[in-house]
Amino acid sequence: MFLIAFAGLALTVGSAAAGSETDRTVARLTLDGAALRPELALTSDARSRGLMNRRPAPADGMLFVFPEPTSGGFWMKNTLVPLTIAFFNADGQRVRKLSMTPCKTTSCPIYDPSRTYRFALELRASDQRPAKKLGPLRELRRLVRQAS
């Protein structure tokens, strides 16, 4: 009986930990050759929520992963901190980098890269990294397979 109760408790604790970890999943990547551990936005809901209502932004930002190449823009509705966004193609090459400011109104500007991209990395505005190359390529491909 004790073993069954212990197994049930372990399963409950494991599920709770997995649930909280899913909300803040991180990847082991490189940015310009240096280690990068961004939070991931792999689903449509996570990409829509982004870094809204969060202060501060994560140290290594948030990586938005799209299952297909896309060309849409981002906005800063309900985002509390200024950010820099770098857009990358499927090979991890930067195609555009923009500065974005917080917006609390209903008519927020759209930050459009005017190019097709597969990944968008939001970083703190104070981040000084050039953000020219995201990798490694095998990990980027794995993330694309997980995206929905």
N, C-alpha and C positions, 0 to 999 in steps of 0.2 A: 504494500500500500504506500509506504514511504517513497519507494522508487517511482511510482506512478505520479504521486503529487510533485516530487522533485522534477520529473520530466516535464510535467505540465507547466510548472513554474519556469523552467528553463526555456521552454517553447514560447511562453508569454513574454518573457524578458527579451528573448532573441527577436521576436516579431516586433516588439516596440522599438528596439534598437534599429532594426532594419528599416522600419517606417520612418524614423527620424533621419536616418542616413540617406534614404531615398530622396528626402526633401532637399538635402544639401550634398548631393553626390559630387565628388571631385574627380578630376582626371590627372594623370601624370603625363604632362606634356613638356615641350620646350618652346621657349619664345626667344628667337635670336640666339639659339644654342644654350640658353640657361634654363634651369628647371622652372616649371610653371605648374601650379596646382589650382586651376580655376574651378569654381562651381560650374555645374553643367545644367543647361536648359535643353533637354532632349525631346520634350513633348510640346505639343501645341500650347497646352495650358501653362507649362513652365516658361515657354518663350513669351507668352502674353503677359505673364506676371513679372518676369525679369527681376530687376532690383527695386521694384516699386516699394515704397514705404520702409526702406531699409537704410539704416545709418549705423555704422559706416558701411561703405561698399567693401566686399571681401578684398583682402590684400592682393590676391592674384585674379580678381575680377570674376566675371561670369562669361562662359563660352556658350553661345547659342549655336546649336548644331541643327542643320536642316537636312531632311532626308533627300531632297532634290535641290539642284541649284535654284536660287531665288534672286529677286532683284528689288524687293520691297524695302521701305525705309523703317526707321525706328523713331519713337517719340519718347519724351521724358515725363509723361503724365504721372503724377504722384511719385516721382523719383525725387528723393530728398537731397542728393549730393551731385555735384557736377561730375561728368564722366567723359572719358575719351573712348571712342569706339573704333576698332580696326576691323575691316572686312577682309576676309581671306578667301581665295578660290579653293577648289578641291585639292590642289597640290600644296596648300599652306602658304602660298605667296600672297602678300598683302596687295589688295587692289584699291583700297582707299582708307583714309584715317580722318576722323572728324572729332571736333570738340562739341560736347552737348551740355546744355544747362538745364537745371531743374525747372519744372513747369507745374503749376497748381491750377491752371485755368482749363476750360474745356476746349480751347483753341490752341493747342500746343503745336510748335513747329515740327515738321517731319524731317529727320536727318537721313537723306537718301544718298547712297553712294553712287547712284547713276551707273552702276555696273552690276554684273551678275556675281554672286558670291555663294559660298557654301557654309562659311563660319563667320560669326561676328563675335568679337571679344570686347566686352565692356570692362574698362579699367578705371581706377580712380583718376581724376583729372590731374592730380599731382604726379602720377606715374611717369617717369622719364624714359622708360624703355622705348626704343624706336619702333618695335612691333612690326618688323618687316617679314619675318618667317616663323610660321607655326609648325610644329612637328611633334614627334616623327610621323611620317606619312602613314605607316602601318597602323598607328594608334588613331589617326584622323579617320582612316577608312573604317576601323572598328567602331568608332563613335557614330559615323554615318549609318552603319548597319543597325545601331541601337535606336536611332532617332525615329520619331513618328510624328 
